[in-house]
Amino acid sequence: MPLTATTVVVPIDFSSESPRAIAAALDVVAAGSQLHLVHVMPPLETMSPGFLVGEITEESRRQKVIAALHKLACRITRSATLPRNSRLTP
């Protein structure tokens, strides 16, 4: 009997390995299940000051990550066959 899940959470760091994590998750997504893409951002104060270029706020970073996750979700739904009644949540 194949492994299936009703809720699948995929950690996304936008590295070259992220597509492999998504592919593995798609293998276990069942009909009517939910696939969540999750990216955790470190707070700005924990990042090196030399790392930042220009004016960056927590909100602008959050919006950029949400946009990137939505773009990724659109690519997934166009290229993969999700089971009927499944939901992908970035």
HELIX and SHEET records of a PDB file:
HELIX    1   1 SER A   18  VAL A   28  1                                  11    
HELIX    2   2 LEU A   44  THR A   46  5                                   3    
HELIX    3   3 PRO A   49  PHE A   51  5                                   3    
HELIX    4   4 GLU A   58  SER A   79  1                                  22    
SHEET    1   A 3 ALA A   5  PRO A  11  0                                        
SHEET    2   A 3 VAL A  29  VAL A  38  1                                        
SHEET    3   A 3 ARG A  87  THR A  89  1                                        
END                                                                             
